[in-house]
């Protein structure tokens, strides 16, 4: 009569006389198994953006979210979603619903004069506050998509974005 894998395993262990042989047998059996960690993607995940460091509650807070590098961060037409909301209360938390699991990058700006664009001076330096997911260091221009990406998986993902205001006295 042929037993199951468990029956065979238990019979072999009970036939062994020393604890050392039992440990070796158990180790050899378990070494044939591969353990993997599974991340369960939840369709329709929610992303919460916590925007920190807004200097005043005037105007709008605008964001774009990208699921690929094409157009990031300047071309809102290539964004997965682009939206502006009136600033009412500080601190600001924006929620984006219905995202699939994957990599995303977000660009945010404080549209203080509510004209729908990030205003810059004559040499292109932003005159309004801005920020990016992952809070990358800003030296001479906008970050690359890879510097701002984060992974969405699970029911809710929260990302903190620190606003930067350049040339403020």
N, C-alpha and C positions, 0 to 999 in steps of 0.2 A: 504494500500500500504506500503510495507516494504522499508525503505530507506537504503542507504549505511551507513557504519560505520561513515563516516565524517558527513553525514546529521544528524544522531542520536546524535553525539557528539555536533554539533552546536545547535541543538534543546534543548538539556539538559542544555547547558550553558546559552542560552537566557532565559530559564525559571527561572533561579536562580536570586534572587533579590540582593544579597550582593556580593561584590568582594571576600570576604573570602570563600564563598561557591564555587565560580568559580575557585579560586586557588586550593582548595582541590580537586575539580573534575578533573582539568587538571593534578594535581600531581598524583592522583590515576590511571588515564589512562596511563600516561607515565611511572609509576612505573612498569607496567606490561611488558614493552619492555626491552629487553636486548641489551645493546650497546656493540659492540665488535670492536676492532681495527683490521684491516686486513693488513697484510704485503704481498704485491704481489711479488711472486718470478718470476724473469725474467729468462727464460731459456737462458743459454749462457752468464752468467754474466762475467764481466771483473774484475780481481783483480789486483790492482797496488801496488807493494811493493816499498816503498821509503826507501832505505838503507842509513842510516846516520852514519857518523863517520869513514868512510874508511880512513886509514892513508896514503895510497899512491896508485897511479893508476897502479901498477904492477900486472900482473897475471890475474886471472879470479875471477868472483863472481859466486858462486854456490848456488843453493837452492834446497830444497825438500819440497813438499807440501803433507800433509797427510789429509785424510778425516776421519780417525779413529786412535785409539791409537796404534794398532798393528804395531810395527816397528819404531814408532816415538822415537827419531829423527835419529837414527843411520842406520837403514836398508833402503837404497835408493830403493832396489828392491820392497819393500812394499809401497813405496810412490805412490801417484796418479801421480806425475810428478817429475822428477829430471833433472836438467839442469845446465850447466855451460856456461857463456858468458864472452868473453874478456872484461876487464875493459878498457874503452876508455875515458869516461868523468865522472867527479864527479860534483854533487852528482849523485847517481845511482837510476834509477827507472826501475823496471822490471814489465812487464805486462804478466798476465796469463789469457787467454781467454777460454770461453766455460765451465765455472764452473756452476754447479747447485746450487741452494740455499742450504745452510747447514753450518755445523761447519767444520772448517779447522784449521790446525796449520802448520806453516812454520819454517824451520830451514835454516839458511844462513851461508856460510863461505867464507872468502876471501882467495882464493887459490893463494897465492902470488907467489909460484914457479910453478904454472900451472901443477901440477902432478895429479890433480883430486881427492885429498884426503885432509882431515883436518889433518895436521901434528901435532904430539904431542911429548912431551919430554918423558924421560924414565919412569916417574911416571904418564903419561897420561894427563898432562896439555897441552891444545892447544897452539901451537906456532904461529898459524895464527888467525886472527880475526874471530869471529863468532857472531851470534845473533839469536833471536827467536821472533816470533810474540808475541805480548803483553809485550815484554821486561821484562820477569820475572827475579826476583833476582836469581843470580847464586851463590850457596854456595859450594856444594861439588860434583856437577854433573849436567847433563842435566836436564831440567825441564820435568815434566810430560805433557802429551798431554793436560790434562785439564787446565794446567797453561798457555798454549800457544794458546788456541783456540780462534777463533773469528768467527763471523757469516757473511756469504756472502748472500746478498739478494739485489735485485734491479739491475740496469744496471751496476753500477760501485761501487766497494768497494776499499778504500785505506787504507793500513796498513803501519805504520812506524816501522822500525826495527833499533834499535841502536846497532851498532857493538861494541863488547868488545874485547880488546886485553890484554891478561894476561901476566904478567912477562915482560913487555916492560920497558926499561929504558929510 
